[in-house]
Amino acid sequence: MTASQIRRVAVLGAGVMGAQIAAHCANAGLEVLLLDIVPGDAQDRNMLAAGAIARMLKTEPAPFMSKRFARRITAGNLEDDFDRLADVDWVVEAVIERLDIKHDLYRRLEAVLRADAILSSNTSTLPRARLAEGMGESMRQRFLITHFFNPPRYMRLLEIVGGDEVPPGLVEEFRAFAEERLGKNTVPCMDTPGFIANRIGTFWIQAAINGAIDHGLSVEEADAVMGRPFGIPKTGIFGLIDLVGLDLIPHVDRSLAAALPEEDGYRRIRREQPRIAAMIEAGQTGRKGGGGFYRLNRAGGGKVKEAIDLATGEYAKARKPVLASLEAARHGGAAALLAAGDRGSRYAMQVMGATLAYT
């Protein structure tokens, strides 16, 4: 089988990314099996995968091009349905960023997958070499990293990492499949921690959080400064974290830091983030948790967008930021914003200067 012959896909892990990768494959006309663990108290053993599919039918922006495409996804679990993986052409692993869990899963997969099936990981930080530890030679030759970006339907970038054992022809075939069938812009990456986008992006996120606190900016101000003036989506920094999920941030941080040398610039700017830790503890994990740095307050039958105060943790009605630097950016773009001299300008200079230097 070649990558161009992929027809049946399995996605292991029905979290935000896994579920939406499954949806995007369904959009492309592929038959998809979505599996997750069986919760200890589950009456429906497929509840995590089935629940993810149901939620995506209500999610905005919509993961499915048409709601009827959800019928192309079959919900299952990693216990009862594991043997069904013998019939798939491509398995995408999208479980938590823990090597021990991934290695256990790969050992199980090695006993089930066809000899020509492709296995890939959606890891955003873990090097392929570490993921492949303990794999047999045959699986190593078919093991890739395929790093999708959230939300997969709309974010066209796909990072692909092969390895010395992977035939170059397989990587090129898979790139062609991803571009022609999935509509992706593929970027081949070296097997380095965080690859390209997350290596730089995680640094930027950490620098932007630190800078907002250092300069006393509200989340609305930080997002406005870090958003459109620099060609970044209007989510900015805190809106992006809400979209990705606050609970993912500590996992990515620890995973990346552990893989980097002590002298790396990312390790030097790392800080404890007590506000994020408290929010995760309270279940304020972003859009998937009903609120994060922003939330919709539906009390009284209406919808009021609220933003959290980074200092107190209290929510209040979100306000349109008023900064001289933002007004300057309306007419002169990023250069005018950086030259404005107010706290928004100083914030941008700190964050973008550090990020560009790291790059």
Buried (B, 14 or more C-beta within 10 A) or exposed (E): BBBEEBEBBBBBBBBBBBBBBBBBBBBBEBBBBBBBBBEEEEEEBBBBBBBBBEBBEEBEEBBBEEEEBBEBBBBBBBEEBBEBBEBBBBBBBBBEBEBEBBBEBBEBBBEBBEEEBBBBBBBBBBBBEBBBEEBEEEBBBBBBBBBBBBBBBEBEBBBBBBBEBBEEEBBBBBBBBBBEBBEBEBBEBEBBBBBBBBBBBBBBBBBBBBBBBEBEBBBBBBBBBBBBBBEBEEBBBBBBBBBBBBBBBEBBBBBBBEBBEEEBBBEEBBEEBEBBEEBBEEEBBBBBBEBBBBBEBEEEEEEBEBBBEBEEEEBEEBEEBEBBBBBBBEEBBBEBBBEBEBBBBBBBBBBBEBBEEBE
